[in-house]
Every structure is written in structure tokens, then in C-alpha cells.
Amino acid sequence: MGYRLAELAELVGGRVEGDPERAVETIRTLEGAGPADLSFLTSPRYRAQAAASRAGALLVGKALADRAGLGRDLLVVDDPGYALALLLARLHPDDPRSRREAGVHPTAILEPGCVVDPTAHVGPYVVIGADSRIGAGAAVHAFVAIGRGCVVGEGAVLHPHAVLYDGTEVGAAAIVHAGVVLGADGFGYATHGGVHHKVPQVGRVVVEAEVEIGANSTVDRATLGDTRIGAGTKVDNLVQVGHNVQVGRHCILCGQAGIAGSARLGDGVVLAGQSGVAGHIELGDRVQVAAKSAALASVEAGKAVAGIPAVEIRKWRRQTALVSRLEEMSRRLRALERKLGESAADSEAGEED
């Protein structure tokens, strides 16, 4: 079903520059869009591609709203990323990848005492352990393994081959992607007499509401108590969260980030790709750790840090600028040493005369 551009503007609180009656059928990339499609421009680096696109209209932020330069109708909004999310949900409400009929597949194995809500979907070859509960409207896809005493909240989605160890709790509307492991033993050993002795990990993992965890990420169970991922946090693929870690609400953990045991992250923390957090430290609310950086000490709320070890980002930029000049500075230092050496030799020769 198509929409008028004016209708879409009303949905996202934007304005139309151009023809408000333009019909929009769907949203496509700049390269794939045609005259009946809406595409989007969220970064100035893609302005040339946007100008060359065949899209009938473009979703843009106010800073990029140059209709003359882009040569087409525009849907101008304050926050293009958020507007795009709203529009995709409206224009693709029946994505077949998200539809699953209620019921339990005959190949699924349900151990005694587990409870599956009649509106939930349990796919082929799923195993659900004793005393676990699957909430209303939840979707447990093929080959998921759920241990004993687990809770899967209302509307949560577990994609194929996800594993929940005993006692794991997944909150309402959370999304757990393929290959995720929640509740594996924390990496805890006591070395005595040169031998590593396993410290029993008897806690659990709690994933709160509306968390999303990307494919092949892992969250280890606590030694005691809970390893916890706060509500609304989004975790990318291949992220490691160690035992007893506490992650606040609405954090972003990008791909290949790693958090060592017992670290605490406040609300709104961002870990960029391949960044790391040392164990037993605390990152305050809204801390940002740059890509490939290592936070080895606690960081105050609101700070952005970078480097190994991570320091305040402005200091890191100055250090990086100095490193880029080291070769030149080394040449100048050697030249100065030679000059001083020659001057000293001339002085000694003058004294002998």
C-alpha cells in the first residue's frame, strides 16, 4: 500500500519540500530506489550518490535539506535515523521473517514442569528444560536450547541455535540472535600450586526488557548473583560480557567489544568496535570508549576516552598528533646534536690555539 509523502511527514513529525502528494510505495537504498520509492541521505559523504539516485523523494536532516542541489522532493526531519526506523516499521509491517504462528512444533522437547503460553511459538527441535516459562507471544526458533528454570518474557524472540543455560532470564520484547550463549560459566579459576582450579559459577544471567543481543555474542553467568544487561541496551555481534558484569540501561556495545568480569557500566555507555573494559572498574553514565581502545581504569560520567590505556579523548588526539611527528622530531634532534657536537669541537680547538 502506497502513502502520500505528506502522510509520511506527519508520521515522523517532518515537513515536505516539494510535492506533498508524491506517492511513495516503499523505502530503498540510493542505488536501488526508483521514482516511486523513498530513499535517505543521512551523511554528507553520500550527497553525490543521492543526487545521482533515481529515488522519487529523499529523507534528509535539516543540515542536508538542499532541494536544488538534490533535485527531488524532500522529507525533512530533525532526526533522520529515528525517522527511518519509524518509516520502515510503517512500510514493512508484515515482514515475513518476523511472523510465526503460535504453537509447539511436534519435534520440540518440553521437559516436565515447563510452561509455554498458548500464544507463543516454539519451533522445530527446540529443547526447553524443566520449570522454564515461555511468555505470551514469544518466539523460540528452531534448535534453541533452553535450560532449567529459565524465563523468556512476553514477546521475546530467540533466534536459531541460541542457548540459555539454567536459570537465565530474558525480558519482555528482548531479541536474542542466532548463536548467542547466555549463562555459560564465567572464566574463574584459582591457581594453587601451579594448578588452575575451577571456581564454581553458581549465579545466573538476567537480560532485561527490550535488549537486543547480536549473533554469536556471549554473556557469562555470575560467580554469585547476576550478570545483568540493562533494559533497552543493544549488543552487536561477537561481543563478550564476562561474569558479574553489570551493564546499565540503553547502552550500545559494538562488535567485538569485550567486558571483563565484575566491571560496571552506567546507563547510556557506548563501547565502540573492538574496545575493551578491564575487570572490576566502573564506567559512569554516558561514557564513550573509542574503537580499539582499552579502558583499564574507571571513567567518570560523561567522558569520552580513547587509546591503550584509554585516556580523555582530547589528550589522546594530542598524543596521536605528537606520535605522527616523532620521525621529524627525531631528525631535528639528531641534527641539533651534530651541530652542538661540531660547536663543542670548534671550542676545544680554539682553546688549544
FIVEX-768553 format. One record per residue (C-alpha): residue number from 1; residue in one letter; x, y, z. Coordinates in steps of 0.5 Angstrom, whole numbers, plus 500, padded with zeros to 3 digits. Example, Ala and Ser with C-alpha at 12.3 -4.5 7.8 and 13.67 -1.06 7.14 Angstrom:
2
+------+------+-----+-----+-----+
: resi : resn :   X :   Y :   Z :
+------+------+-----+-----+-----+
:    1 :    A : 525 : 491 : 516 :
:    2 :    S : 527 : 498 : 514 :
+------+------+-----+-----+-----+
// end
This chain:
353
+------+------+-----+-----+-----+
: resi : resn :   X :   Y :   Z :
+------+------+-----+-----+-----+
:    1 :    M : 500 : 500 : 500 :
:    2 :    G : 503 : 507 : 498 :
:    3 :    Y : 503 : 513 : 502 :
:    4 :    R : 503 : 520 : 500 :
:    5 :    L : 509 : 524 : 502 :
:    6 :    A : 505 : 529 : 507 :
:    7 :    E : 503 : 523 : 511 :
:    8 :    L : 510 : 520 : 512 :
:    9 :    A : 512 : 527 : 514 :
:   10 :    E : 506 : 527 : 519 :
:   11 :    L : 508 : 520 : 522 :
:   12 :    V : 515 : 523 : 523 :
:   13 :    G : 514 : 530 : 525 :
:   14 :    G : 517 : 533 : 519 :
:   15 :    R : 516 : 537 : 513 :
:   16 :    V : 516 : 536 : 506 :
:   17 :    E : 520 : 541 : 501 :
:   18 :    G : 517 : 540 : 494 :
:   19 :    D : 511 : 536 : 492 :
:   20 :    P : 507 : 533 : 498 :
:   21 :    E : 502 : 529 : 494 :
:   22 :    R : 508 : 525 : 491 :
:   23 :    A : 506 : 517 : 492 :
:   24 :    V : 511 : 513 : 496 :
:   25 :    E : 511 : 505 : 495 :
:   26 :    T : 517 : 503 : 499 :
:   27 :    I : 524 : 505 : 502 :
:   28 :    R : 530 : 503 : 498 :
:   29 :    T : 538 : 505 : 498 :
:   30 :    L : 540 : 510 : 494 :
:   31 :    E : 543 : 505 : 489 :
:   32 :    G : 536 : 501 : 489 :
:   33 :    A : 531 : 506 : 489 :
:   34 :    G : 526 : 508 : 483 :
:   35 :    P : 521 : 514 : 482 :
:   36 :    A : 516 : 511 : 487 :
:   37 :    D : 521 : 510 : 492 :
:   38 :    L : 523 : 514 : 498 :
:   39 :    S : 531 : 514 : 500 :
:   40 :    F : 535 : 517 : 505 :
:   41 :    L : 541 : 521 : 506 :
:   42 :    T : 544 : 522 : 513 :
:   43 :    S : 551 : 524 : 512 :
:   44 :    P : 554 : 529 : 507 :
:   45 :    R : 559 : 524 : 504 :
:   46 :    Y : 554 : 521 : 500 :
:   47 :    R : 551 : 527 : 497 :
:   48 :    A : 554 : 526 : 490 :
:   49 :    Q : 550 : 519 : 491 :
:   50 :    A : 544 : 522 : 493 :
:   51 :    A : 544 : 527 : 487 :
:   52 :    A : 545 : 521 : 482 :
:   53 :    S : 540 : 517 : 485 :
:   54 :    R : 533 : 515 : 482 :
:   55 :    A : 529 : 516 : 488 :
:   56 :    G : 523 : 520 : 488 :
:   57 :    A : 524 : 523 : 495 :
:   58 :    L : 529 : 523 : 500 :
:   59 :    L : 529 : 523 : 507 :
:   60 :    V : 534 : 528 : 510 :
:   61 :    G : 536 : 532 : 516 :
:   62 :    K : 536 : 540 : 516 :
:   63 :    A : 543 : 540 : 515 :
:   64 :    L : 543 : 537 : 509 :
:   65 :    A : 536 : 540 : 506 :
:   66 :    D : 538 : 543 : 500 :
:   67 :    R : 533 : 541 : 495 :
:   68 :    A : 536 : 545 : 489 :
:   69 :    G : 543 : 541 : 490 :
:   70 :    L : 539 : 534 : 490 :
:   71 :    G : 534 : 536 : 485 :
:   72 :    R : 528 : 532 : 488 :
:   73 :    D : 522 : 532 : 493 :
:   74 :    L : 525 : 532 : 501 :
:   75 :    L : 522 : 530 : 507 :
:   76 :    V : 526 : 534 : 512 :
:   77 :    V : 526 : 532 : 519 :
:   78 :    D : 530 : 533 : 526 :
:   79 :    D : 533 : 526 : 527 :
:   80 :    P : 534 : 522 : 520 :
:   81 :    G : 536 : 516 : 524 :
:   82 :    Y : 530 : 515 : 528 :
:   83 :    A : 525 : 518 : 523 :
:   84 :    L : 528 : 512 : 518 :
:   85 :    A : 526 : 507 : 524 :
:   86 :    L : 519 : 509 : 524 :
:   87 :    L : 518 : 509 : 517 :
:   88 :    L : 521 : 502 : 516 :
:   89 :    A : 516 : 500 : 521 :
:   90 :    R : 510 : 503 : 518 :
:   91 :    L : 512 : 501 : 511 :
:   92 :    H : 514 : 494 : 512 :
:   93 :    P : 509 : 492 : 518 :
:   94 :    D : 509 : 485 : 516 :
:   95 :    D : 516 : 483 : 515 :
:   96 :    P : 515 : 475 : 514 :
:   97 :    R : 522 : 474 : 517 :
:   98 :    S : 518 : 476 : 524 :
:   99 :    R : 512 : 472 : 523 :
:  100 :    R : 511 : 466 : 527 :
:  101 :    E : 505 : 462 : 528 :
:  102 :    A : 503 : 460 : 536 :
:  103 :    G : 504 : 453 : 538 :
:  104 :    V : 509 : 448 : 539 :
:  105 :    H : 513 : 444 : 534 :
:  106 :    P : 512 : 436 : 535 :
:  107 :    T : 519 : 436 : 535 :
:  108 :    A : 520 : 440 : 540 :
:  109 :    I : 522 : 437 : 547 :
:  110 :    L : 519 : 440 : 553 :
:  111 :    E : 521 : 437 : 560 :
:  112 :    P : 517 : 437 : 566 :
:  113 :    G : 514 : 443 : 569 :
:  114 :    C : 516 : 448 : 564 :
:  115 :    V : 510 : 452 : 562 :
:  116 :    V : 509 : 455 : 555 :
:  117 :    D : 504 : 461 : 554 :
:  118 :    P : 499 : 458 : 548 :
:  119 :    T : 500 : 465 : 544 :
:  120 :    A : 508 : 463 : 544 :
:  121 :    H : 512 : 460 : 538 :
:  122 :    V : 516 : 454 : 539 :
:  123 :    G : 520 : 452 : 533 :
:  124 :    P : 523 : 445 : 531 :
:  125 :    Y : 528 : 441 : 535 :
:  126 :    V : 527 : 446 : 541 :
:  127 :    V : 529 : 444 : 548 :
:  128 :    I : 526 : 447 : 554 :
:  129 :    G : 528 : 445 : 561 :
:  130 :    A : 524 : 443 : 567 :
:  131 :    D : 521 : 449 : 570 :
:  132 :    S : 522 : 454 : 565 :
:  133 :    R : 517 : 459 : 563 :
:  134 :    I : 516 : 462 : 556 :
:  135 :    G : 511 : 468 : 556 :
:  136 :    A : 506 : 471 : 551 :
:  137 :    G : 507 : 472 : 544 :
:  138 :    A : 515 : 470 : 545 :
:  139 :    A : 518 : 466 : 539 :
:  140 :    V : 523 : 461 : 540 :
:  141 :    H : 526 : 459 : 534 :
:  142 :    A : 529 : 452 : 531 :
:  143 :    F : 534 : 449 : 535 :
:  144 :    V : 534 : 454 : 541 :
:  145 :    A : 536 : 450 : 548 :
:  146 :    I : 533 : 453 : 554 :
:  147 :    G : 536 : 450 : 561 :
:  148 :    R : 532 : 449 : 567 :
:  149 :    G : 529 : 455 : 571 :
:  150 :    C : 529 : 460 : 565 :
:  151 :    V : 524 : 465 : 564 :
:  152 :    V : 523 : 468 : 557 :
:  153 :    G : 519 : 474 : 557 :
:  154 :    E : 513 : 477 : 553 :
:  155 :    G : 514 : 478 : 546 :
:  156 :    A : 522 : 476 : 547 :
:  157 :    V : 525 : 473 : 541 :
:  158 :    L : 530 : 467 : 541 :
:  159 :    H : 533 : 466 : 534 :
:  160 :    P : 536 : 459 : 532 :
:  161 :    H : 542 : 456 : 536 :
:  162 :    A : 541 : 461 : 542 :
:  163 :    V : 543 : 457 : 548 :
:  164 :    L : 540 : 459 : 555 :
:  165 :    Y : 544 : 456 : 561 :
:  166 :    D : 540 : 454 : 567 :
:  167 :    G : 537 : 460 : 571 :
:  168 :    T : 537 : 465 : 565 :
:  169 :    E : 532 : 470 : 565 :
:  170 :    V : 531 : 474 : 558 :
:  171 :    G : 526 : 480 : 559 :
:  172 :    A : 520 : 482 : 555 :
:  173 :    A : 521 : 484 : 548 :
:  174 :    A : 528 : 482 : 548 :
:  175 :    I : 531 : 480 : 542 :
:  176 :    V : 537 : 474 : 542 :
:  177 :    H : 540 : 473 : 535 :
:  178 :    A : 543 : 466 : 533 :
:  179 :    G : 549 : 463 : 536 :
:  180 :    V : 548 : 467 : 543 :
:  181 :    V : 550 : 464 : 549 :
:  182 :    L : 547 : 467 : 555 :
:  183 :    G : 550 : 464 : 562 :
:  184 :    A : 556 : 460 : 560 :
:  185 :    D : 561 : 459 : 566 :
:  186 :    G : 565 : 465 : 568 :
:  187 :    F : 572 : 465 : 567 :
:  188 :    G : 574 : 464 : 574 :
:  189 :    Y : 580 : 460 : 577 :
:  190 :    A : 584 : 460 : 583 :
:  191 :    T : 591 : 458 : 582 :
:  192 :    H : 594 : 454 : 587 :
:  193 :    G : 601 : 450 : 587 :
:  194 :    G : 601 : 452 : 580 :
:  195 :    V : 595 : 448 : 578 :
:  196 :    H : 589 : 452 : 576 :
:  197 :    H : 583 : 450 : 580 :
:  198 :    K : 576 : 452 : 577 :
:  199 :    V : 572 : 457 : 582 :
:  200 :    P : 564 : 454 : 581 :
:  201 :    Q : 560 : 459 : 578 :
:  202 :    V : 553 : 459 : 581 :
:  203 :    G : 550 : 465 : 579 :
:  204 :    R : 546 : 467 : 573 :
:  205 :    V : 545 : 472 : 567 :
:  206 :    V : 539 : 477 : 567 :
:  207 :    V : 537 : 480 : 560 :
:  208 :    E : 532 : 486 : 562 :
:  209 :    A : 527 : 488 : 557 :
:  210 :    E : 528 : 491 : 550 :
:  211 :    V : 535 : 489 : 550 :
:  212 :    E : 538 : 486 : 543 :
:  213 :    I : 544 : 482 : 543 :
:  214 :    G : 547 : 480 : 536 :
:  215 :    A : 549 : 474 : 533 :
:  216 :    N : 555 : 470 : 537 :
:  217 :    S : 555 : 474 : 543 :
:  218 :    T : 556 : 471 : 550 :
:  219 :    V : 554 : 473 : 557 :
:  220 :    D : 557 : 469 : 562 :
:  221 :    R : 554 : 467 : 569 :
:  222 :    A : 556 : 471 : 575 :
:  223 :    T : 560 : 467 : 580 :
:  224 :    L : 555 : 469 : 585 :
:  225 :    G : 549 : 473 : 584 :
:  226 :    D : 547 : 476 : 577 :
:  227 :    T : 551 : 478 : 571 :
:  228 :    R : 546 : 484 : 568 :
:  229 :    I : 544 : 487 : 562 :
:  230 :    G : 540 : 493 : 563 :
:  231 :    A : 533 : 495 : 559 :
:  232 :    G : 534 : 498 : 552 :
:  233 :    T : 541 : 496 : 551 :
:  234 :    K : 544 : 494 : 545 :
:  235 :    V : 549 : 489 : 544 :
:  236 :    D : 553 : 488 : 537 :
:  237 :    N : 555 : 481 : 534 :
:  238 :    L : 561 : 478 : 537 :
:  239 :    V : 561 : 481 : 544 :
:  240 :    Q : 564 : 478 : 550 :
:  241 :    V : 561 : 480 : 557 :
:  242 :    G : 564 : 477 : 563 :
:  243 :    H : 562 : 474 : 570 :
:  244 :    N : 559 : 479 : 575 :
:  245 :    V : 559 : 485 : 570 :
:  246 :    Q : 553 : 490 : 571 :
:  247 :    V : 551 : 494 : 564 :
:  248 :    G : 546 : 500 : 565 :
:  249 :    R : 540 : 502 : 561 :
:  250 :    H : 540 : 504 : 554 :
:  251 :    C : 548 : 502 : 553 :
:  252 :    I : 551 : 501 : 546 :
:  253 :    L : 556 : 495 : 546 :
:  254 :    C : 559 : 495 : 539 :
:  255 :    G : 562 : 489 : 535 :
:  256 :    Q : 568 : 485 : 538 :
:  257 :    A : 568 : 489 : 545 :
:  258 :    G : 570 : 486 : 551 :
:  259 :    I : 568 : 487 : 558 :
:  260 :    A : 572 : 483 : 564 :
:  261 :    G : 569 : 481 : 570 :
:  262 :    S : 566 : 485 : 575 :
:  263 :    A : 566 : 491 : 571 :
:  264 :    R : 560 : 496 : 572 :
:  265 :    L : 557 : 500 : 566 :
:  266 :    G : 553 : 506 : 568 :
:  267 :    D : 547 : 508 : 563 :
:  268 :    G : 548 : 510 : 556 :
:  269 :    V : 555 : 508 : 556 :
:  270 :    V : 558 : 507 : 549 :
:  271 :    L : 563 : 502 : 547 :
:  272 :    A : 566 : 502 : 540 :
:  273 :    G : 568 : 496 : 536 :
:  274 :    Q : 574 : 492 : 539 :
:  275 :    S : 574 : 496 : 545 :
:  276 :    G : 575 : 493 : 552 :
:  277 :    V : 574 : 494 : 559 :
:  278 :    A : 578 : 492 : 565 :
:  279 :    G : 575 : 488 : 570 :
:  280 :    H : 573 : 491 : 577 :
:  281 :    I : 573 : 498 : 574 :
:  282 :    E : 567 : 503 : 573 :
:  283 :    L : 565 : 507 : 567 :
:  284 :    G : 560 : 512 : 569 :
:  285 :    D : 553 : 514 : 566 :
:  286 :    R : 554 : 516 : 558 :
:  287 :    V : 562 : 514 : 558 :
:  288 :    Q : 564 : 513 : 551 :
:  289 :    V : 570 : 509 : 549 :
:  290 :    A : 573 : 509 : 542 :
:  291 :    A : 574 : 504 : 538 :
:  292 :    K : 580 : 499 : 539 :
:  293 :    S : 581 : 503 : 546 :
:  294 :    A : 582 : 499 : 553 :
:  295 :    A : 579 : 502 : 559 :
:  296 :    L : 584 : 500 : 564 :
:  297 :    A : 581 : 505 : 570 :
:  298 :    S : 575 : 508 : 572 :
:  299 :    V : 572 : 513 : 568 :
:  300 :    E : 568 : 519 : 570 :
:  301 :    A : 561 : 520 : 568 :
:  302 :    G : 560 : 524 : 561 :
:  303 :    K : 567 : 523 : 559 :
:  304 :    A : 570 : 520 : 552 :
:  305 :    V : 576 : 516 : 552 :
:  306 :    A : 581 : 513 : 547 :
:  307 :    G : 588 : 509 : 547 :
:  308 :    I : 591 : 504 : 550 :
:  309 :    P : 591 : 505 : 556 :
:  310 :    A : 585 : 510 : 555 :
:  311 :    V : 585 : 517 : 557 :
:  312 :    E : 581 : 523 : 556 :
:  313 :    I : 580 : 524 : 548 :
:  314 :    R : 583 : 531 : 547 :
:  315 :    K : 589 : 528 : 551 :
:  316 :    W : 589 : 522 : 546 :
:  317 :    R : 589 : 527 : 540 :
:  318 :    R : 594 : 531 : 542 :
:  319 :    Q : 599 : 525 : 544 :
:  320 :    T : 597 : 522 : 537 :
:  321 :    A : 599 : 528 : 533 :
:  322 :    L : 605 : 528 : 537 :
:  323 :    V : 607 : 521 : 535 :
:  324 :    S : 606 : 523 : 528 :
:  325 :    R : 611 : 528 : 529 :
:  326 :    L : 616 : 523 : 532 :
:  327 :    E : 620 : 522 : 526 :
:  328 :    E : 621 : 529 : 524 :
:  329 :    M : 623 : 531 : 531 :
:  330 :    S : 628 : 525 : 532 :
:  331 :    R : 631 : 528 : 525 :
:  332 :    R : 631 : 535 : 528 :
:  333 :    L : 634 : 532 : 535 :
:  334 :    R : 640 : 529 : 531 :
:  335 :    A : 642 : 535 : 527 :
:  336 :    L : 642 : 539 : 533 :
:  337 :    E : 646 : 534 : 537 :
:  338 :    R : 651 : 534 : 531 :
:  339 :    K : 651 : 542 : 531 :
:  340 :    L : 652 : 542 : 538 :
:  341 :    G : 658 : 537 : 538 :
:  342 :    E : 661 : 541 : 532 :
:  343 :    S : 661 : 547 : 536 :
:  344 :    A : 664 : 544 : 542 :
:  345 :    A : 670 : 541 : 538 :
:  346 :    D : 671 : 548 : 535 :
:  347 :    S : 671 : 551 : 542 :
:  348 :    E : 676 : 546 : 544 :
:  349 :    A : 680 : 547 : 538 :
:  350 :    G : 680 : 555 : 540 :
:  351 :    E : 682 : 554 : 547 :
:  352 :    E : 688 : 549 : 544 :
:  353 :    D : 691 : 555 : 540 :
+------+------+-----+-----+-----+
// end
